[in-house]
Amino acid sequence: MYVTRSIQDIRAQSAGFRTQGESVALVPLSRGLHAGHLALIAQAKAECARVIASLTAPPDTQTTAQLQASGIDAVFVPEPAEFAPADAQTIVEPVTLGKSLLGRYFPKHFRARSTEVTRLFNIIQPDAACFGEKDFQELTAIRQTCRDLHIPVRIVATATLRDSDGLALSLRNQALVPADRTAALCLNRALTQAEAMAKTGITASRLRAWVAAHIQSEPRADLQSADIRCAATLHSISGPLTAPAVILLAVRFGRTLLLDHRVVTPAEPGDDLAAGQDGAAPCPTPPQTQPAP
């Protein structure tokens, strides 16, 4: 496994792979690893002959061992002063996507992330890049960036991995106290129920309201946002579901913000719908709020 902090070195490494006729996949990572990140690497190996990962900080011993065991070919850990110099003036910003949904709370996040990923694409010039679906808005923003700027990188999405109890894997889970870890299971429960409800002819607004009420019935959950959007574009939708939609959740448990989502699909034409007179099925009653322990 080749590890470098030099833009020139990783660019030469990637070019060498391509010169040999080998395709290259990029897996942009942050710092630590969990099973979801390793699944991204496995997906990248299935997509291309060579895999390069990028990290935002030098890996510790455990992360290095995990990367080595994954069979990755190269790791790029850019020096901040070279990768994003202080006098840099150019940014990449998905304007609408970057200011909606989570962008309302983190107005600079998607601009920073899109700029960072575009720099990685320019340096490494991969054939494909693998991203997890858990950060669904970020994934959509990266796809939009590639379309808008004609970046010839194929974006590959990997499904969210979950623990056996249904909680989406995240490094943030490590910060949850046991009571909040248990309370956070309400996210997957709500999304699983919503996935079934989506096939009943329910409207987008009623489905969103039910999900929000279900989350808010958990005393330890502080709902930041619950949205339902077009799964392909994240545009707003209304009325009965007629195409795949994505439910996006941002919920705080203590000081930890957790994100989760679920792509839901309406029933196929001809399927039996348990619909009411307005074409939407009655919503299940959310559990009653109990006092926090």
N, C-alpha and C positions, 0 to 999 in steps of 0.2 A: 504494500500500500504506500503510494507516494503522497507525502504531505508537504505542502509549501504555503508560504505567505506571500509569494511574489506573483504579481499579475503576469509578468513576462513568462515565468516558469509554467504556470498552469495553462496559459494560452498555448505555449509550445507543446505541452503534454497533450492537450486536447487535439491540437492540429496534427500531432503525430499519430494519434488513434485514427483520425479521419483519413490521413494519407495512406494508411494501411487498409482502407476500405471498411473500417469499423465504425458503426454508429455510436453516438455518445448521448447518454442521458444525464441530466443534472437533477440533483435532489437538494434544494435549498433547506438547510436546517438552522436551528438557533444554537442552543448550547448543549443541554443534556439530551438523552435519548430515552424513549420508551418503546414499547412494542409497536405502536402506530408508526413511529419513524422507521423502524426496521422493516415494517411492511412496505413503506414507500421505497426503500432500497430494493427490496425483493421485487416490487413491481417494475422498478427501473431496470433491473437486470433482465426481466422478462421482455422489456421493450427494446433494449439496445445491447450491443456487444460490450460496451464499456460504460462504467458509472462513475461520475464525479459528484462528491457531496461538497457543499459549502457550509461553513460554520461561522457564527458571528464572533466567536472567541476561541482561543486555543483549547482543545479538548483535555479533560482530565484523564487519569489513567484508565478509569472504568470505561469512559466513552471511547477512548482510543482502542481498547480491547474489543468493544462491541463493534466498532467500525471494521476492525481487522477481521473479526470473525464473520462479518456479513459478506465478505468477499469483494468489497468496494475497491475500485482501482486507484482513485486519487481523492485527496481531501484538500480543499482550498480554504485557508483561513486568512482572509485579506487583512493587511495592515490598514487600520482606519485612515491614516494620513495619506496613503497612496490610493485607497479605494474611494474615499469620499473626502478629497482635500478641502481645506477650510475656505479656499477661494472659489470653489465650484459654484456655478450660477444656474445650472440646468437641472430642472426637475421634471418628473413624469407624474402627471396627476389625472386620474380618471374622475373628471369633475363631478358629474352627477352621482356616480356610485360612491365616490369618496366623501360626499357630504350627507348621504342618506343613511338610515338605519344606524349602525354602530358609528358611522362617521359623524353623527350628531354629537356623540359623546367624546370621540377621539378624532378631532377634525384634521389632524396631520398624519394619522397613522397610514392611511391608504396611499397618500402621496409618498410618504417615506418608503413604504414597502414596494410600491410600483417602481420607484426610482432605483431602489436597491436591486430588485430582480432584473430590471432592464440592464443595469450595469453588468450583472452576472451573465446575462445572455450575450452582451457585446463582447465580454472577455472570453468566455468559454465557447460560445457559439455551438450549443448543443443541438442535437436533432430533436430531442424531447426533454421535457421537464416534468417532474412528478410532484404533485401537491395533494395534501389531504383535504377531504371534503368538510372536515370539522370546522375549519375557518372558511365557511362557504362564501361569504361576501368577498373575502380576499381572493379566493379562487376565481370568482366571477370578474373581479377587477383585473386580475392578471390576464384572463382570457380577453377582456375588452382591450387592454393595452396592446396585446399582440395583434388583434384585429386592426386597431386604429393605426398602429405604426408599422404594419406589414412585417412583423418580426417572424421569421420562418422557423418557429419553434412549436412543436406539437405539445399541447398541454394535456397531461394525463392525470385524471383525478382518481384517488384511492378512497374507498369507503371508510367511514369512521369506524375505528375499532373500539370495542366496549369491554369493560370488565364483566365478569360472570353475572354480576348483579345489574348490569345495564348502564352503568355510568360510563360516559365517553372518556377514553383515555386522554389525559392531559397532564403535563408537568405541574399545572396549578393544583391538581388534586392533592399533591403532597402538603399543601398549606391548609387543607381542611381539617378542623378538629373532628373527632369521631361523630359527634352529634350532627354536624353539618354534612359530613360525608354520607350519613344515612338519609338526612333530609333531601340531599341533592338527587336521590333516586326518583324524586317526583318528576324530574325533567323527562326521563325516558318513559315513565308511566304515561305522562300527558301526551308525549309524541306518539307512543304506540297506540293509544286510544284514538288520537286524532287521525292516524293513518287509516284506521278502520272507518271512522266517521266520514272521511273524505269521499268514500264510495257510496254514500247514502243520498247524494244530491244536496248536501248542506252548502250554504253560501260561505264565501270566504270570511265575511265579517262575523258570522255566527261561530265559525270554527275558531277564529282567532279569539273571540270573546270567551269561548269555553276553555281553550288552552290557558289563557291568562287567569281565568277564575280558578282553574285547577292548581296552577302554580301558587297563586296567592292564598290558597287554602292551607298551604304549608307555612306554619308560623316562622320558621327559620329562613324562608326564602324572601329575598328582596328583589322583586321583579323590576328589572331595568327596562326591558323591552320585549314584546312578543309581536311578531309581524308575520304576515303571510304574503308572499310575493310570487310572481312568475318565476319558475325554477330556472328558466333559460336566461332571463335578462334582469331579474329582480325588480321589474316594473310593478307598480301597484295593480291589483286585480280586485274585481268586485263581482257580486252575483254568484250563482252556483258555479262550482269548479267545472271547467271544461277541458283543462289541460294540466299537466304536472305543475304543482306548486310546491314551494318550500316554506316550511314553518321555521322561523329563526328566533332563537331564544337567547337572551342575555340576562343572567340572574346572579345576584350576589348572595353568598352564604358567608356571613361574617365579613371579612375584608377581601374575600376571594371572589372574583368574577368568573363565572363559568359560562361557556358558550355551548349551545347544542342546536341541532337542526334535524329536520326530517323532510325528505321529498315525498310528497303524497300525490296520489293519482286518483282521478274520479273513476267511477265505474264505467266499464265498456258499454257501448250501446247494446241494449237488449238484456243487460243484467237487471236482476230484480232490485229495486230501490225501496228501502223502508222510508219513503218520503212522506212528509205531511202535505197539506193542501197547497202550501206555497212552494212545493218542490224541494223542501229541505227537511231532513230528518230531525226529529226532536233530539236535543242534546242531552247526554247523560248528566245527571246532577253531580257537580263537583263535590268532593268530600267536604264536610263542614270544618271550618277553622277551629283548631284546638289551641288553648293557651300554650305559649312556649314554656318548656320546662325550665 
